[in-house]
Amino acid sequence: MAVDLPDFQILLEQSMEELRLKTQAHDGAWRLGECSWNVDRDTGTIIFTRPDGITATCSVQIIGTYNTLDNTWLWAWDHPSVVLSLQDRAWKVREYGQINNIECLTTRKLNCS
């Protein structure tokens, strides 16, 4: 979903590059790409497990979910299966969208690829 706001586009591009670099670093350091993962919603953690049994655990927030069956994104701030404690960062994204009038950040469900 393209947004015609130069500052937001720059922020989005920088964020995606940072995510790419961090993912690449973690994959190189401990083979993230080989890991299975599981989110424990009760404790707010995500556990990555390598095939050799080594695990890594860290805190997690759920920003939203992508449904491959109907190509939709549902923001966690209004997702019935995401517990409130895991929605904090999603609410911050929504607030940013409200302040900057960015509809795709404040619309509950989006059609996207």
N, CA, C and O atoms as a MOPAC input file, in Angstrom:
PM7 MOZYME 1SCF
protein

 N      0.84700 1    -1.17000 1     0.00000 1
 C      0.00000 1     0.00000 1     0.00000 1
 C      0.89400 1     1.23500 1     0.00000 1
 O      1.56700 1     1.52400 1     0.98900 1
 N      0.89500 1     1.94200 1    -1.09100 1
 C      1.72900 1     3.13500 1    -1.21800 1
 C      1.09100 1     4.32200 1    -0.49500 1
 O     -0.11800 1     4.54200 1    -0.57300 1
 N      1.91800 1     5.06400 1     0.19500 1
 C      1.46900 1     6.26900 1     0.89300 1
 C      2.27700 1     7.42800 1     0.33200 1
 O      3.50200 1     7.35400 1     0.24300 1
 N      1.59100 1     8.49400 1    -0.04400 1
 C      2.25000 1     9.63700 1    -0.67100 1
 C      2.66200 1    10.67300 1     0.37300 1
 O      2.24700 1    11.83000 1     0.30400 1
 N      3.47400 1    10.25500 1     1.33200 1
 C      4.01900 1    11.14000 1     2.35800 1
 C      5.52200 1    10.88900 1     2.41600 1
 O      5.94800 1     9.85700 1     2.93200 1
 N      6.33500 1    11.81100 1     1.89700 1
 C      7.77500 1    11.58400 1     1.80500 1
 C      8.43500 1    11.18300 1     3.13000 1
 O      9.25900 1    10.26800 1     3.14800 1
 N      8.09000 1    11.84600 1     4.22900 1
 C      8.71400 1    11.51200 1     5.51700 1
 C      8.37100 1    10.09900 1     5.94400 1
 O      9.23000 1     9.38000 1     6.45400 1
 N      7.12100 1     9.68700 1     5.74200 1
 C      6.71500 1     8.33000 1     6.10700 1
 C      7.40900 1     7.31200 1     5.21300 1
 O      7.85100 1     6.26800 1     5.69200 1
 N      7.50700 1     7.60300 1     3.92400 1
 C      8.19200 1     6.67900 1     3.00600 1
 C      9.65000 1     6.49600 1     3.41500 1
 O     10.16600 1     5.38000 1     3.37200 1
 N     10.31400 1     7.56900 1     3.80700 1
 C     11.70700 1     7.48700 1     4.25800 1
 C     11.79000 1     6.64500 1     5.52400 1
 O     12.65000 1     5.77100 1     5.63100 1
 N     10.90300 1     6.90000 1     6.48600 1
 C     10.87100 1     6.12300 1     7.72300 1
 C     10.64300 1     4.64200 1     7.41900 1
 O     11.31500 1     3.78100 1     7.98700 1
 N      9.70900 1     4.34600 1     6.53600 1
 C      9.40600 1     2.96500 1     6.16900 1
 C     10.61100 1     2.28800 1     5.51700 1
 O     10.95000 1     1.15500 1     5.85900 1
 N     11.24800 1     2.97200 1     4.59200 1
 C     12.41800 1     2.40600 1     3.91400 1
 C     13.57300 1     2.17900 1     4.89400 1
 O     14.23200 1     1.14100 1     4.84500 1
 N     13.81700 1     3.13700 1     5.77500 1
 C     14.87600 1     2.98000 1     6.77300 1
 C     14.56700 1     1.82400 1     7.72500 1
 O     15.45600 1     1.05100 1     8.08100 1
 N     13.31800 1     1.71500 1     8.12800 1
 C     12.91200 1     0.63900 1     9.03900 1
 C     13.07900 1    -0.72600 1     8.38200 1
 O     13.56000 1    -1.66600 1     9.01500 1
 N     12.69100 1    -0.83600 1     7.13400 1
 C     12.83400 1    -2.11400 1     6.42900 1
 C     14.30900 1    -2.48200 1     6.25200 1
 O     14.67200 1    -3.65300 1     6.36500 1
 N     15.15200 1    -1.49600 1     5.97700 1
 C     16.58900 1    -1.76600 1     5.84600 1
 C     17.17400 1    -2.19500 1     7.18600 1
 O     17.98100 1    -3.12400 1     7.23800 1
 N     16.77900 1    -1.53200 1     8.26900 1
 C     17.26200 1    -1.92300 1     9.59900 1
 C     16.82500 1    -3.35200 1     9.92500 1
 O     17.61700 1    -4.13800 1    10.44400 1
 N     15.58200 1    -3.68700 1     9.62600 1
 C     15.09400 1    -5.04400 1     9.86400 1
 C     15.88100 1    -6.05900 1     9.04400 1
 O     16.24400 1    -7.12300 1     9.54500 1
 N     16.14000 1    -5.72800 1     7.78900 1
 C     16.91000 1    -6.63300 1     6.92200 1
 C     18.30300 1    -6.87900 1     7.48600 1
 O     18.76800 1    -8.01800 1     7.53100 1
 N     18.97200 1    -5.80400 1     7.91900 1
 C     20.32400 1    -5.92800 1     8.45900 1
 C     20.34700 1    -6.72100 1     9.76500 1
 O     21.22800 1    -7.55600 1     9.96900 1
 N     19.39400 1    -6.46700 1    10.63600 1
 C     19.32800 1    -7.20300 1    11.90700 1
 C     19.03600 1    -8.67900 1    11.66800 1
 O     19.63600 1    -9.54600 1    12.30400 1
 N     18.11400 1    -8.96300 1    10.75100 1
 C     17.79000 1   -10.35300 1    10.43600 1
 C     19.01300 1   -11.05600 1     9.85600 1
 O     19.30800 1   -12.19500 1    10.21700 1
 N     19.71800 1   -10.38300 1     8.96100 1
 C     20.91900 1   -10.93900 1     8.34900 1
 C     21.99300 1   -11.21600 1     9.41200 1
 O     22.65900 1   -12.25100 1     9.37400 1
 N     22.15100 1   -10.29100 1    10.34600 1
 C     23.14800 1   -10.47400 1    11.40600 1
 C     22.79300 1   -11.66000 1    12.29200 1
 O     23.66200 1   -12.46300 1    12.63400 1
 N     21.52900 1   -11.77300 1    12.66400 1
 C     21.11400 1   -12.89700 1    13.51200 1
 C     21.22000 1   -14.22300 1    12.77100 1
 O     21.57300 1   -15.24400 1    13.36000 1
 N     20.91600 1   -14.20400 1    11.48900 1
 C     21.04700 1   -15.42800 1    10.70400 1
 C     22.51100 1   -15.84600 1    10.61600 1
 O     22.83500 1   -17.02900 1    10.71800 1
 N     23.38600 1   -14.87300 1    10.42700 1
 C     24.81000 1   -15.18600 1    10.35100 1
 C     25.38900 1   -15.62600 1    11.68800 1
 O     26.25200 1   -16.50300 1    11.73200 1
 N     24.92200 1   -15.02500 1    12.77500 1
 C     25.47700 1   -15.32000 1    14.09900 1
 C     24.99000 1   -16.65600 1    14.66000 1
 O     25.77200 1   -17.42100 1    15.22500 1
 N     23.70600 1   -16.92800 1    14.50400 1
 C     23.20800 1   -18.17400 1    15.09900 1
 C     22.16100 1   -18.87700 1    14.24300 1
 O     21.32700 1   -19.62400 1    14.75300 1
 N     22.21500 1   -18.62900 1    12.93700 1
 C     21.41100 1   -19.36900 1    11.95300 1
 C     19.90500 1   -19.24200 1    12.18700 1
 O     19.18400 1   -20.23900 1    12.23100 1
 N     19.44900 1   -18.00600 1    12.33400 1
 C     18.03100 1   -17.72100 1    12.54900 1
 C     17.14300 1   -18.39200 1    11.49800 1
 O     16.06400 1   -18.88900 1    11.82200 1
 N     17.58900 1   -18.40700 1    10.26200 1
 C     16.79500 1   -18.98100 1     9.17900 1
 C     16.50700 1   -20.45500 1     9.31400 1
 O     15.58700 1   -20.96700 1     8.67600 1
 N     17.28300 1   -21.15500 1    10.14100 1
 C     17.07400 1   -22.58300 1    10.36000 1
 C     16.15900 1   -22.86100 1    11.54800 1
 O     15.74600 1   -24.00000 1    11.76400 1
 N     15.84600 1   -21.82800 1    12.31300 1
 C     15.11900 1   -22.01300 1    13.57100 1
 C     13.62200 1   -22.19200 1    13.37500 1
 O     13.01400 1   -21.63000 1    12.46400 1
 N     13.05600 1   -22.99100 1    14.25800 1
 C     11.60900 1   -22.96700 1    14.42200 1
 C     11.34500 1   -21.93100 1    15.50700 1
 O     12.25900 1   -21.57100 1    16.24900 1
 N     10.12000 1   -21.45100 1    15.60800 1
 C      9.84200 1   -20.44100 1    16.61700 1
 C      8.44100 1   -20.61200 1    17.16600 1
 O      7.56300 1   -21.18000 1    16.51600 1
 N      8.25200 1   -20.11700 1    18.36200 1
 C      6.96100 1   -20.20500 1    19.01900 1
 C      6.78200 1   -18.98000 1    19.90800 1
 O      7.70800 1   -18.58700 1    20.61900 1
 N      5.60000 1   -18.37700 1    19.87200 1
 C      5.29000 1   -17.23600 1    20.73700 1
 C      4.49200 1   -17.73600 1    21.93000 1
 O      3.47200 1   -18.40800 1    21.77400 1
 N      4.96700 1   -17.40000 1    23.12500 1
 C      4.23600 1   -17.69300 1    24.35700 1
 C      3.50200 1   -16.41200 1    24.74300 1
 O      4.10300 1   -15.48100 1    25.28200 1
 N      2.21700 1   -16.37200 1    24.46800 1
 C      1.43100 1   -15.15800 1    24.71600 1
 C      1.28500 1   -14.86000 1    26.19900 1
 O      1.11200 1   -13.70500 1    26.58900 1
 N      1.35200 1   -15.88900 1    27.02400 1
 C      1.22100 1   -15.67500 1    28.47100 1
 C      2.42100 1   -14.93900 1    29.05400 1
 O      2.26900 1   -14.07300 1    29.91500 1
 N      3.61300 1   -15.28800 1    28.57900 1
 C      4.82200 1   -14.65700 1    29.10200 1
 C      5.31300 1   -13.50000 1    28.23200 1
 O      6.19500 1   -12.74700 1    28.64500 1
 N      4.74800 1   -13.35400 1    27.03000 1
 C      5.17400 1   -12.29300 1    26.12300 1
 C      6.56000 1   -12.53200 1    25.56700 1
 O      7.33700 1   -11.59400 1    25.39200 1
 N      6.87400 1   -13.79300 1    25.28900 1
 C      8.19100 1   -14.11900 1    24.75200 1
 C      8.07100 1   -14.90700 1    23.44700 1
 O      7.05400 1   -15.54200 1    23.16800 1
 N      9.13200 1   -14.84300 1    22.67100 1
 C      9.26300 1   -15.66700 1    21.47900 1
 C     10.49500 1   -16.53600 1    21.68600 1
 O     11.53800 1   -16.05600 1    22.13200 1
 N     10.36600 1   -17.80500 1    21.36200 1
 C     11.45200 1   -18.76400 1    21.55700 1
 C     11.86300 1   -19.29700 1    20.18100 1
 O     11.05000 1   -19.87200 1    19.45600 1
 N     13.12200 1   -19.09800 1    19.84000 1
 C     13.68300 1   -19.63500 1    18.60700 1
 C     14.46900 1   -20.88600 1    18.97000 1
 O     15.24100 1   -20.88300 1    19.92900 1
 N     14.27200 1   -21.96100 1    18.20100 1
 C     14.96600 1   -23.22200 1    18.47900 1
 C     15.66700 1   -23.69200 1    17.21700 1
 O     15.04800 1   -23.90400 1    16.17400 1
 N     16.99400 1   -23.85100 1    17.34700 1
 C     17.77200 1   -24.36500 1    16.21900 1
 C     17.59600 1   -25.87000 1    16.12200 1
 O     17.19800 1   -26.50700 1    17.09800 1
 N     17.88600 1   -26.45300 1    14.95800 1
 C     17.77300 1   -27.91000 1    14.80500 1
 C     18.65500 1   -28.68700 1    15.79800 1
 O     18.33900 1   -29.82700 1    16.13800 1
 N     19.75600 1   -28.07800 1    16.26400 1
 C     20.62700 1   -28.77000 1    17.21400 1
 C     20.17100 1   -28.58400 1    18.65900 1
 O     20.86100 1   -29.01200 1    19.58400 1
 N     19.00100 1   -27.94300 1    18.86500 1
 C     18.43000 1   -27.80200 1    20.19800 1
 C     18.76500 1   -26.50700 1    20.92500 1
 O     18.17300 1   -26.22700 1    21.96700 1
 N     19.68800 1   -25.71300 1    20.41200 1
 C     20.01900 1   -24.43900 1    21.05200 1
 C     18.83200 1   -23.49100 1    20.89900 1
 O     18.23800 1   -23.38600 1    19.82600 1
 N     18.49700 1   -22.80400 1    21.99100 1
 C     17.35200 1   -21.89600 1    21.95900 1
 C     17.76500 1   -20.47300 1    22.30100 1
 O     18.77300 1   -20.23500 1    22.96600 1
 N     16.96600 1   -19.55000 1    21.83100 1
 C     17.10300 1   -18.13900 1    22.18500 1
 C     15.70300 1   -17.63200 1    22.49200 1
 O     14.75100 1   -17.93100 1    21.77000 1
 N     15.58500 1   -16.86900 1    23.56300 1
 C     14.28600 1   -16.34800 1    23.99200 1
 C     14.39300 1   -14.84000 1    24.16000 1
 O     15.38500 1   -14.33600 1    24.68600 1
 N     13.37000 1   -14.12600 1    23.71500 1
 C     13.32600 1   -12.68700 1    23.91000 1
 C     11.87300 1   -12.22900 1    24.00400 1
 O     10.94800 1   -12.98000 1    23.69500 1
 N     11.69500 1   -10.98900 1    24.43300 1
 C     10.34300 1   -10.45400 1    24.53300 1
 C      9.77700 1   -10.24500 1    23.13200 1
 O     10.51800 1   -10.11100 1    22.15900 1
 N      8.45500 1   -10.22000 1    23.05300 1
 C      7.79500 1   -10.08900 1    21.76000 1
 C      6.60200 1    -9.15000 1    21.87800 1
 O      5.95100 1    -9.06700 1    22.92000 1
 N      6.33900 1    -8.45700 1    20.80300 1
 C      5.12600 1    -7.67100 1    20.62700 1
 C      4.52500 1    -8.11600 1    19.30000 1
 O      5.25600 1    -8.44800 1    18.36600 1
 N      3.21400 1    -8.12500 1    19.21400 1
 C      2.55100 1    -8.47400 1    17.96600 1
 C      2.01200 1    -7.18100 1    17.36000 1
 O      1.18700 1    -6.49600 1    17.96200 1
 N      2.48400 1    -6.86600 1    16.17800 1
 C      2.07000 1    -5.64200 1    15.50200 1
 C      0.79200 1    -5.89400 1    14.70500 1
 O     -0.07400 1    -5.02300 1    14.62000 1
 N      0.68100 1    -7.06600 1    14.13200 1
 C     -0.50200 1    -7.43500 1    13.36800 1
 C     -0.29400 1    -8.80200 1    12.75500 1
 O      0.73600 1    -9.44100 1    12.96900 1
 N     -1.27300 1    -9.24400 1    11.99400 1
 C     -1.17800 1   -10.54700 1    11.34100 1
 C     -1.54400 1   -10.40800 1     9.87300 1
 O     -2.37800 1    -9.58300 1     9.49900 1
 N     -0.90900 1   -11.22700 1     9.05000 1
 C     -1.20300 1   -11.25500 1     7.62300 1
 C     -1.91500 1   -12.56600 1     7.31400 1
 O     -1.41900 1   -13.64000 1     7.65500 1
 N     -3.06200 1   -12.48200 1     6.67700 1
 C     -3.84200 1   -13.65000 1     6.30100 1
 C     -3.58800 1   -13.95500 1     4.83000 1
 O     -3.99000 1   -13.18900 1     3.95500 1
 N     -2.92300 1   -15.07200 1     4.56100 1
 C     -2.58700 1   -15.44100 1     3.18100 1
 C     -3.81000 1   -15.93000 1     2.40200 1
 O     -3.77900 1   -15.96900 1     1.17200 1
 N     -4.87600 1   -16.29900 1     3.09700 1
 C     -6.07300 1   -16.79000 1     2.41000 1
 C     -6.84900 1   -15.67200 1     1.72300 1
 O     -7.40200 1   -15.87000 1     0.64100 1
 N     -6.89000 1   -14.48600 1     2.35500 1
 C     -7.62300 1   -13.38100 1     1.73500 1
 C     -6.76100 1   -12.13400 1     1.51600 1
 O     -7.28000 1   -11.06900 1     1.18100 1
 N     -5.44300 1   -12.26800 1     1.70700 1
 C     -4.49200 1   -11.16700 1     1.49500 1
 C     -4.86900 1    -9.92100 1     2.28500 1
 O     -4.98100 1    -8.82600 1     1.73500 1
 N     -5.06100 1   -10.11200 1     3.58800 1
 C     -5.38500 1    -8.97400 1     4.43600 1
 C     -4.43300 1    -8.89900 1     5.61900 1
 O     -3.91300 1    -9.91100 1     6.08700 1
 N     -4.21900 1    -7.68400 1     6.08600 1
 C     -3.43600 1    -7.38200 1     7.28800 1
 C     -4.41300 1    -6.89000 1     8.34300 1
 O     -5.24800 1    -6.03100 1     8.06000 1
 N     -4.32000 1    -7.42400 1     9.55500 1
 C     -5.16400 1    -6.98500 1    10.65500 1
 C     -4.24700 1    -6.48700 1    11.76800 1
 O     -3.44300 1    -7.24500 1    12.31100 1
 N     -4.37700 1    -5.20500 1    12.09800 1
 C     -3.55300 1    -4.60600 1    13.13900 1
 C     -3.85700 1    -5.23700 1    14.49200 1
 O     -5.01200 1    -5.52300 1    14.80500 1
 N     -2.82500 1    -5.45000 1    15.28500 1
 C     -2.98600 1    -6.07400 1    16.60200 1
 C     -3.80800 1    -5.22100 1    17.54500 1
 O     -4.43300 1    -5.75800 1    18.46000 1
 N     -3.83100 1    -3.90100 1    17.35400 1
 C     -4.57500 1    -3.04000 1    18.27000 1
 C     -6.07100 1    -3.29200 1    18.22700 1
 O     -6.79900 1    -2.80500 1    19.09200 1
 N     -6.54100 1    -4.03400 1    17.25000 1
 C     -7.96300 1    -4.39600 1    17.20600 1
 C     -8.12500 1    -5.85400 1    16.78500 1
 O     -9.06400 1    -6.20200 1    16.06800 1
 N     -7.21500 1    -6.68900 1    17.23000 1
 C     -7.22000 1    -8.10300 1    16.85600 1
 C     -7.78400 1    -8.91400 1    18.01500 1
 O     -7.24900 1    -8.85300 1    19.12200 1
 N     -8.84200 1    -9.66500 1    17.78700 1
 C     -9.49000 1   -10.36600 1    18.89700 1
 C     -8.63500 1   -11.44000 1    19.57300 1
 O     -8.91000 1   -11.80600 1    20.71600 1
 N     -7.61000 1   -11.95100 1    18.89600 1
 C     -6.81900 1   -13.01300 1    19.51300 1
 C     -5.47200 1   -12.54100 1    20.05100 1
 O     -4.67200 1   -13.35600 1    20.51000 1
 N     -5.21000 1   -11.24100 1    20.00100 1
 C     -3.94900 1   -10.71700 1    20.53600 1
 C     -4.22700 1   -10.08300 1    21.89900 1
 O     -5.00900 1    -9.13900 1    22.01300 1
 N     -3.57300 1   -10.61900 1    22.92500 1
 C     -3.79600 1   -10.10000 1    24.27600 1
 C     -3.24800 1    -8.68000 1    24.38800 1
 O     -2.29000 1    -8.30700 1    23.71100 1
 N     -3.88000 1    -7.90400 1    25.25800 1
 C     -3.56300 1    -6.48600 1    25.40400 1
 C     -2.07800 1    -6.23200 1    25.67100 1
 O     -1.50800 1    -5.28300 1    25.13300 1
 N     -1.45200 1    -7.06800 1    26.49200 1
 C     -0.04600 1    -6.84700 1    26.83700 1
 C      0.89300 1    -6.97700 1    25.64000 1
 O      2.01800 1    -6.48000 1    25.68100 1
 N      0.44100 1    -7.63900 1    24.57500 1
 C      1.28200 1    -7.80400 1    23.38500 1
 C      0.92400 1    -6.80600 1    22.27900 1
 O      1.45100 1    -6.89700 1    21.17000 1
 N      0.02900 1    -5.85200 1    22.57600 1
 C     -0.40500 1    -4.86700 1    21.59500 1
 C      0.27300 1    -3.50600 1    21.74200 1
 O      0.04000 1    -2.62400 1    20.91600 1
 N      1.08500 1    -3.31200 1    22.74400 1
 C      1.62400 1    -1.99300 1    23.07000 1
 C      2.24000 1    -1.28200 1    21.87200 1
 O      1.90000 1    -0.13000 1    21.60300 1
 N      3.12600 1    -1.93700 1    21.15600 1
 C      3.79600 1    -1.28900 1    20.02800 1
 C      2.83900 1    -1.03500 1    18.87400 1
 O      2.99800 1    -0.05700 1    18.14300 1
 N      1.85000 1    -1.90100 1    18.70100 1
 C      0.85500 1    -1.68300 1    17.65400 1
 C      0.05800 1    -0.41300 1    17.92900 1
 O     -0.26900 1     0.33100 1    17.00500 1
 N     -0.25500 1    -0.16500 1    19.20200 1
 C     -0.95900 1     1.06700 1    19.55400 1
 C     -0.09400 1     2.29500 1    19.26600 1
 O     -0.61400 1     3.34800 1    18.89600 1
 N      1.21700 1     2.16400 1    19.43500 1
 C      2.12000 1     3.27700 1    19.13200 1
 C      2.12400 1     3.57000 1    17.62300 1
 O      2.17100 1     4.72800 1    17.20900 1
 N      2.07600 1     2.52100 1    16.82300 1
 C      1.99600 1     2.70100 1    15.37400 1
 C      0.69000 1     3.41000 1    15.01000 1
 O      0.68200 1     4.32300 1    14.18400 1
 N     -0.40600 1     2.98600 1    15.62600 1
 C     -1.70800 1     3.61700 1    15.36300 1
 C     -1.68300 1     5.10000 1    15.76400 1
 O     -2.19100 1     5.95800 1    15.04200 1
 N     -1.08700 1     5.38000 1    16.91500 1
 C     -0.98900 1     6.76800 1    17.37700 1
 C     -0.18900 1     7.61400 1    16.38000 1
 O     -0.58100 1     8.73700 1    16.06200 1
 N      0.92500 1     7.07700 1    15.89300 1
 C      1.72100 1     7.76700 1    14.88000 1
 C      0.86800 1     8.04500 1    13.63600 1
 O      0.92900 1     9.12900 1    13.05600 1
 N      0.07500 1     7.04500 1    13.23900 1
 C     -0.80200 1     7.21500 1    12.09100 1
 C     -1.85900 1     8.28300 1    12.30900 1
 O     -2.19000 1     9.03600 1    11.39300 1
 N     -2.39100 1     8.34800 1    13.53000 1
 C     -3.39000 1     9.37100 1    13.83500 1
 C     -2.77100 1    10.77100 1    13.80800 1
 O     -3.33700 1    11.70100 1    13.23300 1
 N     -1.61300 1    10.90200 1    14.43100 1
 C     -0.94000 1    12.20300 1    14.48700 1
 C     -0.57400 1    12.69500 1    13.09300 1
 O     -0.67600 1    13.88700 1    12.80300 1
 N     -0.15000 1    11.78000 1    12.23900 1
 C      0.32800 1    12.14700 1    10.90700 1
 C     -0.68400 1    11.89400 1     9.79900 1
 O     -0.36900 1    12.02300 1     8.61600 1
 N     -1.90300 1    11.53300 1    10.19100 1
 C     -2.99300 1    11.31100 1     9.23500 1
 C     -2.60800 1    10.29000 1     8.16100 1
 O     -2.74100 1    10.55300 1     6.96600 1
 N     -2.13000 1     9.12400 1     8.60100 1
 C     -1.73600 1     8.04700 1     7.69500 1
 C     -2.77500 1     6.93200 1     7.82500 1
 O     -2.74800 1     6.13700 1     8.76500 1
 N     -3.67100 1     6.89900 1     6.87300 1
 C     -4.83800 1     6.01800 1     6.93300 1
 C     -4.48600 1     4.53600 1     7.06200 1
 O     -5.16900 1     3.80600 1     7.78100 1
 N     -3.44400 1     4.08200 1     6.38800 1
 C     -3.11200 1     2.65400 1     6.44700 1
 C     -2.63200 1     2.22000 1     7.83600 1
 O     -2.60400 1     1.02400 1     8.12800 1
 N     -2.26100 1     3.15500 1     8.68000 1
 C     -1.85000 1     2.82200 1    10.04300 1
 C     -3.00500 1     2.90500 1    11.03500 1
 O     -2.88000 1     2.48400 1    12.18500 1
 N     -4.11600 1     3.44500 1    10.58700 1
 C     -5.26900 1     3.61500 1    11.47800 1
 C     -6.50000 1     2.83400 1    11.00900 1
 O     -7.53700 1     2.85200 1    11.67200 1
 N     -6.38600 1     2.16000 1     9.88300 1
 C     -7.46800 1     1.32800 1     9.37300 1
 C     -7.26300 1    -0.08400 1     9.89500 1
 O     -6.21300 1    -0.68900 1     9.67600 1
 N     -8.27600 1    -0.60900 1    10.59100 1
 C     -8.18600 1    -1.89800 1    11.28700 1
 C     -7.69400 1    -3.02700 1    10.38800 1
 O     -6.77900 1    -3.76200 1    10.75900 1
 N     -8.29500 1    -3.16900 1     9.21200 1
 C     -7.98700 1    -4.28400 1     8.31000 1
 C     -7.68100 1    -3.72800 1     6.92300 1
 O     -8.42300 1    -2.90300 1     6.39200 1
 N     -6.57800 1    -4.19500 1     6.34900 1
 C     -6.12600 1    -3.70700 1     5.04500 1
 C     -6.02000 1    -4.84000 1     4.04600 1
 O     -5.61900 1    -5.94800 1     4.40300 1
 N     -6.37100 1    -4.57800 1     2.81300 1
 C     -6.09700 1    -5.52100 1     1.73100 1
 C     -4.68700 1    -5.22700 1     1.23100 1
 O     -4.35900 1    -4.07700 1     0.93900 1
 N     -3.87200 1    -6.23500 1     1.13200 1
 C     -2.49100 1    -6.02400 1     0.69300 1
 C     -1.87900 1    -7.33300 1     0.21800 1
 O     -2.46500 1    -8.40500 1     0.37000 1
 N     -0.69400 1    -7.22200 1    -0.35900 1
 C      0.02000 1    -8.41200 1    -0.81900 1
 C      1.23400 1    -8.62600 1     0.06100 1
 O      1.98700 1    -9.57800 1    -0.14500 1

